[in-house]
Amino acid sequence: MKKPQEIIDQLSLHDAIAVLKTLADSDAQLAGRIAEIATEQLMGIDPDDVAAEVLYELDFLKVEDVWNQAGASRDGYRDTDEVADEMIINALDEIVLYSSFGIGYVPLFE
């Protein structure tokens, strides 16, 4: 049988989050410790670095990518507005995550 650390190291991000949520739901004290560790991890993040990364991601978006992803596909039709919105939301997910943990407002432009 594999060692616990080997199993943990092989978890996908999605599976790791599911495991953390299950542990937190099963034990209030453990949930508090998980939240404490997560807060400590996130507080070490420099808002200026996050802002620079978001600006980079937004600057990286190209209209050609929207055109390539929009239109008819086997899953249906995707409008260019829908694709552009999705691309912007994905680029901004990081800033939303950090601000939800109380790190504060991270300016995109100064």
C-alpha positions as CSV (number, residue, x, y, z in Angstrom):
1,M,0.0,0.0,0.0
2,K,1.2,3.5,-0.8
3,K,2.2,5.9,1.9
4,P,-0.2,8.7,2.8
5,Q,2.1,11.4,1.5
6,E,2.4,9.6,-1.9
7,I,-1.4,9.5,-2.2
8,I,-1.7,13.1,-1.3
9,D,1.0,14.1,-3.8
10,Q,-1.0,12.4,-6.6
11,L,-4.3,14.2,-5.9
12,S,-5.5,16.6,-8.5
13,L,-6.4,20.1,-7.4
14,H,-10.1,19.3,-7.6
15,D,-9.7,16.1,-5.6
16,A,-7.5,17.9,-3.0
17,I,-10.2,20.5,-2.5
18,A,-12.9,17.8,-2.1
19,V,-10.8,16.0,0.5
20,L,-10.2,19.3,2.5
21,K,-13.9,20.0,2.4
22,T,-14.8,16.5,3.6
23,L,-12.3,16.8,6.4
24,A,-13.6,20.2,7.4
25,D,-17.2,19.0,7.3
26,S,-16.4,16.1,9.6
27,D,-14.5,18.0,12.3
28,A,-15.0,21.6,13.4
29,Q,-11.6,21.9,15.1
30,L,-9.9,20.5,11.9
31,A,-12.0,23.0,9.8
32,G,-10.6,25.8,11.9
33,R,-7.1,24.6,11.5
34,I,-7.5,24.3,7.7
35,A,-8.9,27.9,7.6
36,E,-6.0,29.1,9.7
37,I,-3.4,27.5,7.4
38,A,-5.2,28.7,4.3
39,T,-5.3,32.3,5.6
40,E,-1.6,32.2,6.5
41,Q,-0.8,31.0,3.0
42,L,-2.8,33.6,1.3
43,M,-1.6,36.5,3.5
44,G,1.9,36.0,2.2
45,I,0.7,37.0,-1.3
46,D,1.8,40.4,-2.5
47,P,-1.2,42.3,-4.0
48,D,1.1,44.0,-6.5
49,D,2.2,40.6,-7.8
50,V,-1.4,39.6,-8.2
51,A,-2.2,42.8,-10.0
52,A,0.7,42.4,-12.3
53,E,-0.3,38.8,-13.1
54,V,-3.9,39.8,-13.8
55,L,-2.8,42.6,-16.1
56,Y,-0.6,40.2,-17.9
57,E,-3.4,37.7,-18.3
58,L,-5.8,40.4,-19.6
59,D,-3.1,41.8,-22.0
60,F,-2.5,38.2,-23.2
61,L,-6.1,37.9,-24.4
62,K,-6.4,38.1,-28.2
63,V,-9.5,38.6,-30.3
64,E,-8.4,35.7,-32.5
65,D,-8.7,33.3,-29.6
66,V,-12.3,34.5,-29.1
67,W,-13.0,33.9,-32.8
68,N,-11.4,30.5,-32.7
69,Q,-13.4,29.3,-29.7
70,A,-16.7,30.9,-30.8
71,G,-19.2,29.5,-33.3
72,A,-20.7,26.1,-33.9
73,S,-19.3,23.0,-32.2
74,R,-20.5,19.6,-31.3
75,D,-21.7,21.0,-28.0
76,G,-23.8,23.7,-29.6
77,Y,-23.1,27.3,-30.5
78,R,-20.9,29.7,-28.5
79,D,-21.4,33.4,-29.1
80,T,-18.3,35.6,-29.2
81,D,-19.6,37.6,-26.2
82,E,-19.9,34.4,-24.2
83,V,-16.4,33.3,-25.1
84,A,-14.9,36.7,-24.3
85,D,-16.7,36.9,-21.0
86,E,-15.4,33.5,-20.0
87,M,-11.8,34.4,-21.0
88,I,-12.0,37.6,-18.9
89,I,-13.5,35.8,-15.9
90,N,-10.8,33.1,-16.0
91,A,-8.1,35.8,-16.1
92,L,-9.7,37.6,-13.1
93,D,-10.4,34.4,-11.0
94,E,-7.1,34.9,-9.1
95,I,-7.9,38.4,-8.0
96,V,-11.4,37.5,-6.9
97,L,-10.0,34.5,-4.9
98,Y,-7.5,36.6,-3.0
99,S,-9.9,39.5,-2.3
100,S,-12.4,37.0,-0.8
101,F,-9.9,36.0,1.8
102,G,-9.6,39.5,3.1
103,I,-6.4,40.4,1.5
104,G,-8.1,43.5,0.2
105,Y,-8.6,45.3,-3.0
106,V,-5.9,44.8,-5.5
107,P,-5.7,47.6,-8.0
108,L,-5.5,46.6,-11.7
109,F,-4.2,50.0,-12.7
110,E,-2.5,52.7,-10.7
